């Protein structure tokens, strides 16, 4: 058993000082505010529950910055996607693992302690399955093992190139499976995570444009009680194409044709009408927001005010991993709403409420639900995931309680992070992962080869 005492900690019922935590087998066994510290390991600073990252494609960390040159006819999500297809064509399994480990290391240094990896890169560069169809899923698991990142692995089902059973494009050949192949992939992924502490596997139909209604039903049946994640309504063109195919908008179609409930995470859900906002909120599903990536790709602005007003749940993810930071994602979400509504503190829902605290609390709850894990709170029975802020940081030293979170989210950012624990192990110390140099060096060698 590891016995800690935290100077300050955010508990489910609020802030507390001198918080004793007993950790056994990676899980919090007991929490005692106002504990005596003589026989405990003191952790200086301000402890927050570790935040889940509910959406990532780790391999895209390697292409960060490669799509920032304007094309001859302007750029969009769809032209960015062509850059992505060209990049992934050169990735070998060792590269996938090296990039994933680097991204997960940056996530831990940026305040994320658990990850839902939406993993759709399955086959070799020619589109042929590896001897082990789950080879690349295994590389994601190996990266989580090396870094210590908590993992919900979401192998992606991707069967077609567009609505109406359109043929896949050449650049999509590494993604494609039929239901039989996907079933074998899912079985392989479950074997791969068996040796990883506290990891689970869910399912991820890529998007409505990448599946048929029939294959969607078959994939949902493979989930059991596990999480189900899907990209949806990210782009205006996607909405228009879905209307042309079905006569309905994407989220409306999904709500009418699938048993959407608390197991589901609707990634992006950027373009919703009023009925879809209300329906998503009432379903109990989580909206998986990736504010930095959505801004980078020019997706649009999520209907945050109406959705939260309807009682909707959300979490945040780093998606394309162009910047990996809890505080930056939460800040971008709030700032997008300020720009839309030309107001301030938009996502705090009542007078006197801290905007940073409101965002953090909601992202904790929504992220934990989306990952299907016992995470997101400092209480007995939860995994011992903690992000400890530096109480002496100049932006935090003169404030207290919820203002610590406001200063972290809106001012200091990840520079305020001192120590990060996952399952009771301190993996980040003084802001750097304990294996930082080795992971960074391997990533650098991989990228030098890929971009040569």
N, C-alpha and C positions, 0 to 999 in steps of 0.2 A: 504493500500500500504506500502511495505517495501522499504526504500530508503537507499542504500549502497553507499560507496565510497571505491574503491579498490586502493591500492597503485600502483599496476601494473597489467595489464591484457592483455591476448592475444586475440585480436579482429580479425574479418575476414580479415581486411586489415593490420594487424600487431600489434606490441606492443604499448601500450599507458599507460600513467601515470594518476593518480588521476581520475579514471574512475567511474563516477556516474552511478548507475544502479537503475532503478525504477522497482519494482516487484509487479505485481498484479495478484492474483489468481494463483500463482505459475509460471507465465509466465513473461518474460522480456518485460516491456512496453516501456522502453526507455533506451538508452545507451549514455552517454555524457562524452567523454574524457575531461581532464583538467577542471573537475567540481570543484566547491567550496564545501568544506566539512563541513561547520559549522552546517548545519541542517541534515547531513547524518551520518549514523552509519559506522564508519571507520573499514575496514577489512584489517589488515596489512598482507603483504606478496605478493605473485605472483600468480595471479588467472589464471587458465587454464579452458577451457570448460571441463566438466565432460565427461569421456570416456565411451562409451557403451561396455558392455560385451555381445558379440553376441552368446555365446554358453556355456551352463552350464547344468550339471546334479547335482543339489544341494545335493541329497541324497548321492552321492559318496564322499562328504566331510567326512562323517563318516567312510569311509573305507581307508582314506589316511594312508599310511604306512603299511597296512595289506598285501600287495602283493609284499613285497620287500625281500622275502626269496626264494632263488633259488630252483627250483624243480629238480627231479632226471634226467630229460631229457632236461634241459634248459627251458627257459621261453620265452613267446611271448605274443602278444595281446590276443591270443586265450586262453592261460592258465590264464592270468589276468582276462579274462571274467568269468571264472569258480569261481574265488575268489569273484567277484562281485555278481554272482548269489547266492552264499552261504550267503553273507552278507545281501542282500536285503530280503532273506527269513524270517528274524527275525524282520523286520521293521513294526511297527504298525503306524496308522495315526498320533498319537501324536509324535512319533519319527521322522516321515517325516517332520513335521512342525518344530520341535526343531532343526533338522539338517539344514533345509533350512534357518531358521532365523539366525543361527550361520554363515552359509556360506555367506548369504547376508550382514550380519554385517561386515564380513571380507572383502567382496568386497568393501563396502563403505570405510572402513579404508584403503583399498589398491588402491583407486583412481577410482573405477568404480561407476557410478551413475545411470545406467540403465542396465537392464538384459533381455536377451532373454533366457528363461528357456525351454530347450528341454526336456519336461516332459513325460517319457514313463512308469513310475511306476503307474499303474492304479488300480489294483485289490488286493484282500487280498492274504495271503500267499498260499492259495490253488488255486488261479487263478479265484476265484468267484468275480464278480462285487459287489461292495458295494451297499447298498440300493440306495444311490445316486451315480451313476456311476462316477460322477466327484468329489467324496469325496477327493481324494488326490490332484486334481487340486485346490480344495478349500483350502487345507492346504498350498499350495504354495502361493496362494493369501493372506492368513492370515499372512504368514511370511513376505511378501512384505509390508503388512499393518503395521505390528509391527516395522519393520526396517526402513520404508520409502523408500525402493528401488523402483525405476521406473521399471515397469514390462511389457514386451511383453511375454505372455504365449503361448507356442507352444505345445499343446497336440499332442502326437506322435501316428501315425498309424503304427501298427506292426502286421502283419497277418500271417507270415510264418517264418520258421527257416532258410531258405536259398534259393538260386536261384532255379527256377524250381518248386516252390510250395512245397518245403521240409517241412515236419512236424515240428512244433516248438519243441524245447528241453524242458525238464522239468523245467529248470531254467528260461525259458522265459514266464512261464504261467501267471505271473503278468502283462505282457505287452499286451497280445493278444486281439484283437478285430476284428470283421468283419466290413464291411462298415456301416451297420446299427447301430451296437453298437458304432462305432466311431462317427457317426453323433450325437447320443444322448450325447456322451461324450463332443463333441465340443459345443453343445447347453448348457450343464451344466457348462462348463468352461466360456462361455460367460456370463451366469447368475452370476457366482462367481465373475468375475471382474467388474461387473456393479457398485459395491459400492466402487471401488478403483479408486482414481483420476488418470486420464491420463493413463489408462492401455488398452492394446488391445490384441486380440487373433488372432494368425495365425494358420497355419497348418504345420505339420511336418511328411511326410512319412519318416519312420526311415531311410531306405536305399533301394537300389534296391534289395538287397537280402531278404528284409523283406516284399516286396509287389509284386503283379503281375502287369503286364502292365495295365490290366483292372482296378484293384483297385487303382492304381496310378492316372489314369484319373479321377475316381470318387472322390478321395480325393482332387485333384487339383480343381475340380469344387466347392468344399465347401469353398475354400479360399476367394472367392470374390476378392476384391482389396487388401486383407491382405498379409502379408509375407508368403513365402513358404521356409522352411529349410529342408535340407536332408543331411545325412551322405553320403559321396561318396569317393571311391578310397583311402581309408585310408591305406589299407594293400595290399601288393603284392598278397597274396592269394585271396583277394577279386577281384582284377583285373583278375587273372587267372581263377577264378570261373565264372566271368561274361563273359569272352571270351569263355569258354566252353559252357555256356548256350546260348549265343546270337551271338557269332562271333565278338562282339565288346567290346572294353574297356568301363568301366562304364560311364565316362563323355561323351565319344563319343556317347554311346547309349542314354544317357539322352538328349543331344543336338539334336539328330536326332528324338527323339520320344516325346519330351515335349516342350511346349512354354517357354523355359527358357528366362527370362527377368529380369528387375530390381527388381521384387518382390522376386527373388530367392536368397538364400544363400547356397552355396555348401560347406558343412562343411568338413574340412581337405583338400580334393582334392590333396592329397599328391603325388600321382603317375599319372602324366600327360605326354603324349607325346606332340610333338610340335603342332599337330593339335588341341589337347584338350586345350593347353595353349591359343592359338590364339582364339579358339571358345569361351572359357569361358570369355576371356577379351572382345570380341566383343559383347557378349550377354548382357552385362551390369549387370550381376549378381555379387554378392560379394563372394569372397573366404573367408570362415570363418576359420581362422587359430587359432590353439590352441598350440603354440610352446612348452610350458612346458609339457603338456600332451603328445603331439606327440613324444617328446624326451623320456619321462618316459616310454611310451609303445613301443618304438623302431619302430615307424611307418615308419620313413624316413624323408627326407628333401624336403620341398615344392620347386617348381621351381620359386623362388622369383624373380630372376633377369630377366628372360625371360618374366614372367607374368607382372611385372611392366613395362618392356620395351614395352609390347604390349598394355599398357594403362589399365591393369586390376585393379580392386578395391578389397581391403581387409579390414577386421577388425579382432580383436582378441577376444578370449574367454578363460575362465578359465577351461572349460570342466570338468575334473575329480576333480578339486579343490584341488590338492595336494599342491599347492602354489598359493595364490591368491594375485596378484599384477600386476597392469598395467605396471609398469616399468619392471618387470621381464619378462612378456610376450613379450614386444617389444624388450628388450635386447636379449632374447633367439632367436627371429626371426632373428635379425641382425647377431648374433654370428653363427647361423647355416649356414647362407650364407657365412660368412667369412671362416668357416671350409671347406665348399664345394669348394669355389673358391680360397682359400688361398690368400685372399686379405682383405683389411680393408675398412670401410665405404662403403660397397657394395650397400646398399639400398638407399643411397643418390644419386640422379640421375644427378647432375651436379657439376662442380667444385665450391667450396665455400659454398655448401649447408650443413646445419647442419643435421646430420643423425638422431639425436633425434627428431628434429622438423619435418623432413620429415615423419618419422614413425608415430609420434603423429597426424599430420594433416591427413594423409591417413587413419589411424585407426578411427579417429573421423568421417570422411565422410562415410567410408564404414560401420562402426558400426551403425550410424544413419539410413542409408539406409536399412540395414538388419533388424533393429528393427521396421521400419515403423513409426518413431516418429519425432516430431519437437524438436530435441536435437542435441547437438554437436557443438554449436557455441554460443558465447556471443553476441547476437544481438536481436533486437526487434522481438517478435513473437516466439522466442525459449523458451523452458522451462528453468527456472533459475537453471541450474545444474552447479556448480562450484567446482573445486578442488583448494584449496589455499595452495601453498607451503610456508614453513617457510623461509622467506628471510634472517633470521639470521643463518640458518643452515650453518655450516662451509664449506660445499661443494658448496653452492649457494651464500654466502655473498660477495665474491670477483669477481663475474662474472655478466653478464647481458644478457637480451634478449634471443636469441636462446640458448645461453650457459647455461641458467637456465634449459632448457629442457634436454640438453645433460647431465648435472650434475645429474638431477633427474633420467633419464632413465639408465644411465650407471654407476653411482657412488652411490648416496645417496639412491635411491630406495624409498620405501614407508615410510622410516624414515623421509623423507623431508615433508610429508603431515601433515599439521596443521589442516585445517578446510575443511569440505566437505558440500556443500549445495545441496539439491535436492528439486526442485520446491520452491526455496527460503527459505527453512528451513535448519538451520545448524544442521546436524545430527551427524557430527564428529567434536569434539573440542579437540585441543591439541593431535590429532592423535587417539582419542578413541571415539567410538560411544557413544551417550548419554545414551543408554540402555545396555552398554557393560556387566556390571556385571550380570544383570538378565538373559540376553540371554546366556551368557557363562555358568552360573550355570545350566540352564535348559538343555543345550546341554550336560554338564558333567553328569548329572543324567541319561539322555537318553543313553549315550554311556556306562555308567557303567552297565546298565541293559542289553543292547544289547550284550556286550562283556563278560558278566559274565559266 
